[in-house]
């Protein structure tokens, strides 16, 4: 793998060039996560190929199924041949809107979605350093919200705030994917969820 090939870091909640990864960092694979035990740079020259993956622009490599990203399409964009169209983020009162819990709830009441949708805290309200009303949330159908790993469940002990967010993001991503939501939209909304969480603090490694 070349040093500029992007691999998903569960610690940083983002795709990171392989050359910037560190020993001890956690990567996403088919079984969940795997920790980097050592890094070895090979001096030999090898032929490498770039792949263009339609849609989500991610794929799995190696027998462990590491999650990697091809460089031709960034998350939050849709590749349409030679041009990329930015994904429009959901607005207040729409499915998958990301904002503070109270903001999402008020918008649902105003738009009429309150009967079918509810804000889902990511990270879980019980571990967030914010108030219940300001905690970053994503607007989910109530039946999908009931499928989340934290719905009416106690806090999973022993995890950092970063690990809680990582697990929550992957949980919501899997639920929305299984519910046949557009993958590019899922990626854009979850990237926005991560972006809004980071300034709240507590995500340092």
N, C-alpha and C positions, 0 to 999 in steps of 0.2 A: 504494500500500500504506500502511496506517495505521501509526503509530509503535508501536502495541502489538501488531502482528501478529508472531507468532513465526517466525523463520527459523533453520534449523539452521546453527550455527557449527562448522566443522570444527576451529577452534582451541580453542574452549571445550568441545567435545564435548557440546553441549546446544542446545536451542532457546532463542533469545534474542530479546526484543522488538526490532523493526526500529530503533526509536529509540535503542537502546543499542549498536548495531553501530558499529564504528570503521573508518576508512579503513585499508586494509592487511589487514583481517580476511579469513579464508578461509571461503567458504560452499560447501555441497555442491550440485552440480548433476548433470545427466544424464551429463556427460563426466568427472565426478570432482569437481574443485574449481574455484572461480573466486575471484579476489581482488577486494575492493572497491577501486576506484580513486578514487571520489569519492562524496560524499553530498550530495544536493540536496533541500531541503524546499520543497515547492510550497505557495504560499499560497492556491490556489484550493480551493473546496469541491467535492467529488465525491461522488456516491452510491456507497456501498460495501455489500457484502452479506457476511454471515457464512455459512459453509458448515458443515454437520454431516456429517462423514465417518464412516461406520460402520467399526468395527474399529480400524485402526491410528491414525486421526485425523491422518494426514499426507497431503499431496498435493503436486504440483509446479505451479509457476506460471512464467509468462513463457516465451519461446522457448528459453531456456537450461535450463528445468526446475529452478529453484531448489526445494529441499526446504523446505516450510513446514508448520506445525502449526496446526490449528484449536484455538481455546481451549476448546472444549466437552468435551474429553477428554484428560486428562494421560496421559503415558506411564506405564505401570505400572497402568493401570486399564482396565476394559472398560466401554464405554457400553452400557447396556441400556435405552434410552429415557430416562426421567427420572432413573434412579438409576444409580450407578456401583458396581461390585463390585471391590474391590481384588484384584489378582492375588497369589496365594500364591506366594512364592518357593520354588524347589526346595530340598529339604533334603539334608543330607549323605547320600550313597549313592544319590541320584536323578539322572536325566538332567538336564543343564544346571545342576547345583549349582555355585555360585561360592564359592571359598575359596582358601586357600593350597594349593600343589601337593601337599604331603605330606598335608594334611587331606583333600583330594579323593581322593587315592590310597588312604589308609587306609580311608575310608568306602566306596570301591568294593570293597575286599577284604572288608570286613565285610558288605556288602549282597549280594555276589555279582556286582556289575557289572564287576569287574575283567577278566573275559574279553571283554567287549564294549565297554567304555568306557575312556577315558584322560583325564587332566587336560591341558588345552591352555593354555599360558602366554599371557596377553594382558596386558602386552606380552611380546614375544619374550624368552625367558630370557637370551639373549646381550646384550641391551641394557638389561635391567632392573637397577636398583640394588639389588635384593634377592638373597637366596640362592636357589638352585634350589628348595629345599623350601618357601620362604615366598612365592615369586612368585605373584601373583594368577592363578588359573586357572579355566576353565569346563570342566565335565565333558561331553565329547563322545563320541559313538560313534566307534570307531576308524576306520571307513571315512570319516566326515566329517572327522575330524582330519587324515587324509591329504590332504584337499582344501584345507587352509588355506594361505594365501600364505607362511607361514613354515616349513612342514613340510619338514625336511631341506634347508633353503635357507640360504644365507649371509645375514648381516645386510644390510639395505638401507641403504647409507651416506647421510649427509647429511640425515637426518631428526632432528628433536627427539623427545624421549620422548613428548610430546603427539601429534606426528604419527604415531609408531609405534602408539600406542594407538588413535588415530582410524582408521588403516588396518586394524588388527586387528579393531576392533569392526565396521566395515563389512564386512570379509571374512567374519567369523563370521555376521553378520546375513544376508548373501546366501546363504551355505551352508545355514543353517537354514531360510530362507525357501524355497529350492529343494527342501529335503527335506520340505516341507509341515508344518513346525512351526507352531503357532498364533502369529500375529504379536504378539498382546498378551503372550504368555508370553516370546517372544524379546525384546521391548522391555524387559520388566521384568527379565529376567535380565541383559541387557547393561547396563542402567542400574545394576544392582547391581555388575557388574564394574567399571564406571567409578567408582562410589562407593568401592569398596574400593581402587582404584588411587590415587585422589587423595591420601589421607593419606601415601602413601609418598614423596611429594615429586618434584620434577623436572618438574612439569607447568605451571610458570609460563610465560607467553608471552614 
